[in-house]
Amino acid sequence: MMAAKMDSEILLLSLAYQDFLEEIYAPLLDKLTASVTLKRAKTVNEARRYLEGSSPRAIIVTDEGLADRRNRNVLQKVVSYAHNGGLVIIGLHFPTFIEGDRFDNLFNTAFGLPWKRGSYHRTVFKYNPSSVLPPGTVSSSLPEPCSMKAVHVKHTRPHERIFLPISNATTQSFVFDPEPVDGTEPAVAGASVGDGYLVYCGDVNGEEGSNKIILSLCGIAS
């Protein structure tokens, strides 16, 4: 049976759910709830049942649970959804709790991308106008330069780097002296996967800038 296209729905996939997600990401979740029908799946059975019958506007992967081998059947469905034209956004708790080898394996093996876990620090990022955005995303809806504490991604191609450090960016810290950062490592990256699109958002704090980025990529005005 072909899954029904549900453009009014977004699936929040939380296979390693922790309840403080609700507090940290309350502004994002409130905006999503006000704008679309927000579906949630916290177990393998819930995820499989939903994805077997529905094809939402986007899947937002909120944590590292999708990279767990025990959840590979759900991962296969998410990859298939992307290849068939879907939008998958990986972020929220994911960059905080995913281990380096599992990070690399998810993007390399499951999605066929050479991406690897990069550096971890806070700096100021801006939209890269040379990047290729998901179909329907309006670049003017993306935020102005913003500070994010992020797990960056490396081995991306230039057109996959959606938010890059500003020119001459340095690390921001209350403890350590500022240091130059690698200007080729994005905090937000995106790539075509089959007929669909995959996004990684590395912000670890659920800040206003990254919330606006996720909403914009989902076609929601913030």
Secondary structure, DSSP 8 states (H G I E B T S, - for coil): ---EEEEEEEEEE-TT--TTHHHHTHHHHHHHHHHSEEEEE-SHHHHHHHHHHEEEEEEEE-SGGGGSGGGHHHHHHHHHHHHTT-EEEE-TTHHHH--HHHHHHIIIIIT----EEEEEEEEEEEE-TTS---TT--GGGS-SSEEEEEEEEES--GGGEEEEE-TT-B---SSS---B--TT--SEEEEEETTEEEEEE-BSS--HHHHHHHHHHTT---
